[in-house]
Amino acid sequence: MTDPAPDTPPVDPVRARRAQIARASKLAQRGGYSLFGVAVVTFFVGFFAGFTSTIVTIIVATMAVGSVLLAPAIVASYAVKAAERDDLEHGR
């Protein structure tokens, strides 16, 4: 069994988990904002071409799913940033 290289810092499990949450949050934010974009484009298509039941369903569904993705992702993103800032302030 070999020892890790002496210049390799130990992996902090809290920071590793925090990095996972940050990545997941970023991905969810991209998805949520993308769905909002689809809803806006679909709204304008419906505005100029006429609102059919399919267009309204697409708008409502993308807004609902985008909101479900985006709300917790924004909260998690702020939580990760606050935790990192607190660690830096307290020298951890």
C-alpha positions as CSV (number, residue, x, y, z in Angstrom):
1,M,0.0,0.0,0.0
2,T,1.4,3.4,-0.9
3,D,1.0,6.6,1.0
4,P,-0.5,9.6,-0.7
5,A,1.9,12.1,-2.1
6,P,3.2,14.5,0.6
7,D,2.2,17.6,-1.3
8,T,-1.4,16.4,-1.8
9,P,-3.7,18.1,0.7
10,P,-6.2,15.9,2.5
11,V,-9.7,15.9,1.1
12,D,-12.2,17.6,3.4
13,P,-15.5,15.6,3.1
14,V,-17.6,18.7,4.0
15,R,-16.0,20.7,1.2
16,A,-16.3,17.8,-1.2
17,R,-20.0,17.5,-0.5
18,R,-20.4,21.2,-0.7
19,A,-18.8,21.1,-4.2
20,Q,-21.3,18.4,-5.2
21,I,-24.2,20.5,-4.1
22,A,-22.8,23.5,-5.9
23,R,-22.5,21.5,-9.2
24,A,-26.0,20.1,-8.8
25,S,-27.3,23.6,-8.0
26,K,-25.6,25.1,-11.1
27,L,-27.1,22.4,-13.3
28,A,-30.6,22.8,-11.9
29,Q,-30.4,26.6,-12.4
30,R,-29.4,26.1,-16.0
31,G,-32.3,23.7,-16.5
32,G,-34.8,26.0,-14.7
33,Y,-33.7,29.1,-16.6
34,S,-33.8,27.2,-19.9
35,L,-37.3,26.0,-19.2
36,F,-38.3,29.6,-18.5
37,G,-36.7,30.6,-21.8
38,V,-38.8,27.9,-23.6
39,A,-41.9,29.2,-21.9
40,V,-41.2,32.8,-23.0
41,V,-40.5,31.7,-26.6
42,T,-43.6,29.6,-26.6
43,F,-45.6,32.5,-25.2
44,F,-44.6,34.7,-28.1
45,V,-45.3,32.0,-30.6
46,G,-48.8,31.7,-29.1
47,F,-49.2,35.4,-29.0
48,F,-48.5,35.8,-32.7
49,A,-49.9,32.5,-34.0
50,G,-52.8,32.0,-31.6
51,F,-53.0,30.3,-28.3
52,T,-54.0,26.7,-28.7
53,S,-54.4,24.3,-25.9
54,T,-51.1,22.7,-26.7
55,I,-49.2,26.0,-26.5
56,V,-50.8,26.9,-23.2
57,T,-50.0,23.4,-21.8
58,I,-46.4,23.8,-22.9
59,I,-46.2,27.3,-21.3
60,V,-47.7,26.1,-18.0
61,A,-45.7,22.9,-17.8
62,T,-42.3,24.6,-18.5
63,M,-43.1,27.3,-16.0
64,A,-44.1,24.8,-13.3
65,V,-41.1,22.4,-13.9
66,G,-38.7,25.4,-14.2
67,S,-40.0,26.8,-10.9
68,V,-39.6,23.4,-9.2
69,L,-36.0,23.2,-10.4
70,L,-35.0,26.8,-9.9
71,A,-36.3,27.6,-6.4
72,P,-34.3,25.1,-4.4
73,A,-31.3,25.5,-6.7
74,I,-31.1,29.2,-5.9
75,V,-31.4,28.6,-2.2
76,A,-28.7,25.9,-2.3
77,S,-26.4,28.1,-4.3
78,Y,-26.7,30.9,-1.7
79,A,-26.2,28.4,1.1
80,V,-23.0,27.1,-0.4
81,K,-21.7,30.6,-1.0
82,A,-22.5,31.6,2.6
83,A,-20.8,28.5,4.0
84,E,-17.7,29.1,1.9
85,R,-17.6,32.7,3.0
86,D,-18.0,31.7,6.7
87,D,-15.2,29.2,6.4
88,L,-12.9,31.8,4.9
89,E,-13.8,34.3,7.6
90,H,-13.1,31.9,10.4
91,G,-10.0,30.3,8.9
92,R,-11.3,26.8,8.3
